[in-house]
């Protein structure tokens, strides 16, 4: 028997997560110049990172021979003040994915199950399977979470429920009243993970303070990230907010230095630059309107989105030929067939000129 055959079957049968195509890879494949390529595939901030964050990270380079602060004291303190929680309730991760994965490792095992929505973030089924758990995908309602159906899917072996709000890749959004009603009906021995990676992009009228709910729901874990509105995807830093008992368990399992020193310094500085986040969100709102207007002009259907991306539908057949044609024109978007949406593509909102180039390329195809 081969050594690898001794690994659990649920590990051997995992289909690895496929990230968005890098610019360098497309340049090699198509013989294009890298500076001519526009990447609108991975929901990155087209403005880059905050100047304050870049300055702080540059200064931190002089200290890279030292291990980072394993407790993340400065960042946890800053986050606790902003969100009005105790610092012990703050978890730091190598991206918010890290926090999600550790939670799955703690609460799942063979025979236990986790619930998530159809068309929800592809990481959820991967981390559930990696922990040996059983993933339960609940059919979506208008491309979003059907909370009543998710409640009906709960069984005695349910240990985690994942909810992305706004959801990736569909951009759908759950109202506060609906989520609150859902939480009240979930047993306290089930962890509810509320993934709010795109929270900053919500219009002010749509925002509500889920963090205040932590006081009433000791089984709630809220995750957020610096990868989106803060423009620090390459640094890989995210965080979670939860009850002290849950954070204690996660801190027992997480790697001692799962956040690097450059990321810690940049994140602390980024939190101070509220003007940068405001500009990022304003750019996103204008770009969203630009792309929606362009899609309507082309007669292309789309899913209204609360994130920094938009999923649109290719009318005839699957979306693969359109995706390939866009690549040939130097435009990288995201095929989302892995989300059971083979006729859709997802486009990230970019700079005005990038959005225009994408719309022009799409017009050339359709």
QUISULGI-V293499 format. One record per backbone hydrogen bond with DSSP energy under -0.5 kcal/mol. CO is the residue of the C=O (numbers start at 1). NH is the residue of the N-H. If there is no record, write none. Layout:
CO&NH ; CO&NH
This chain:
2&5 ; 3&6 ; 4&7 ; 8&11 ; 8&12 ; 9&13 ; 11&14 ; 14&16 ; 17&19 ; 22&26 ; 23&27 ; 24&28 ; 25&29 ; 26&30 ; 27&31 ; 27&32 ; 33&36 ; 34&37 ; 37&39 ; 38&40 ; 38&332 ; 40&348 ; 44&46 ; 45&48 ; 50&54 ; 51&55 ; 52&56 ; 53&57 ; 54&58 ; 55&59 ; 56&60 ; 57&61 ; 58&61 ; 59&62 ; 60&63 ; 61&64 ; 63&66 ; 68&70 ; 69&72 ; 72&76 ; 73&77 ; 74&78 ; 75&79 ; 76&80 ; 77&81 ; 78&82 ; 79&83 ; 80&84 ; 80&85 ; 86&89 ; 87&90 ; 89&242 ; 91&240 ; 93&95 ; 93&238 ; 95&98 ; 95&99 ; 96&100 ; 97&101 ; 98&102 ; 99&103 ; 100&104 ; 101&105 ; 102&106 ; 103&107 ; 104&108 ; 109&112 ; 112&134 ; 113&159 ; 113&160 ; 114&136 ; 115&162 ; 116&138 ; 117&120 ; 121&124 ; 122&126 ; 123&127 ; 124&128 ; 125&129 ; 126&130 ; 127&131 ; 128&133 ; 129&132 ; 133&135 ; 134&114 ; 135&137 ; 136&116 ; 136&138 ; 138&118 ; 140&142 ; 141&144 ; 144&141 ; 145&147 ; 146&150 ; 147&151 ; 148&152 ; 149&153 ; 151&154 ; 155&158 ; 157&113 ; 159&191 ; 160&115 ; 161&193 ; 163&165 ; 163&195 ; 167&171 ; 171&306 ; 172&166 ; 172&167 ; 175&179 ; 176&180 ; 177&181 ; 178&182 ; 179&183 ; 180&184 ; 181&185 ; 182&185 ; 182&186 ; 183&186 ; 187&190 ; 191&161 ; 191&193 ; 192&194 ; 192&221 ; 193&163 ; 193&195 ; 194&196 ; 194&223 ; 195&165 ; 196&199 ; 198&201 ; 199&202 ; 203&206 ; 203&207 ; 204&207 ; 208&210 ; 209&212 ; 210&213 ; 211&214 ; 212&215 ; 213&216 ; 213&217 ; 217&220 ; 219&192 ; 220&243 ; 221&194 ; 222&241 ; 223&196 ; 224&239 ; 226&232 ; 227&233 ; 228&231 ; 230&50 ; 232&235 ; 232&236 ; 233&236 ; 237&226 ; 238&93 ; 239&224 ; 240&91 ; 241&222 ; 243&247 ; 244&248 ; 245&249 ; 246&250 ; 247&251 ; 248&252 ; 249&252 ; 249&253 ; 250&253 ; 250&254 ; 255&258 ; 260&264 ; 261&265 ; 262&266 ; 263&267 ; 264&268 ; 265&269 ; 266&270 ; 267&271 ; 268&272 ; 269&272 ; 269&273 ; 270&273 ; 272&274 ; 273&277 ; 274&278 ; 275&279 ; 276&280 ; 277&281 ; 278&282 ; 279&283 ; 280&284 ; 281&285 ; 282&286 ; 283&287 ; 284&288 ; 285&289 ; 286&290 ; 287&291 ; 288&292 ; 289&293 ; 290&294 ; 291&295 ; 292&296 ; 293&297 ; 294&298 ; 295&300 ; 296&299 ; 301&313 ; 302&304 ; 303&311 ; 308&349 ; 310&347 ; 311&303 ; 312&345 ; 313&315 ; 315&317 ; 319&323 ; 320&324 ; 321&325 ; 322&326 ; 323&327 ; 324&328 ; 325&329 ; 326&329 ; 326&331 ; 327&330 ; 330&38 ; 330&332 ; 331&333 ; 332&40 ; 333&335 ; 334&346 ; 336&339 ; 336&341 ; 337&340 ; 341&344 ; 342&319 ; 343&314 ; 344&336 ; 345&312 ; 346&334 ; 347&310 ; 351&355 ; 352&356 ; 353&357 ; 354&358 ; 355&359 ; 356&360 ; 357&361 ; 358&362 ; 359&363 ; 360&364 ; 361&365 ; 362&365 ; 362&366
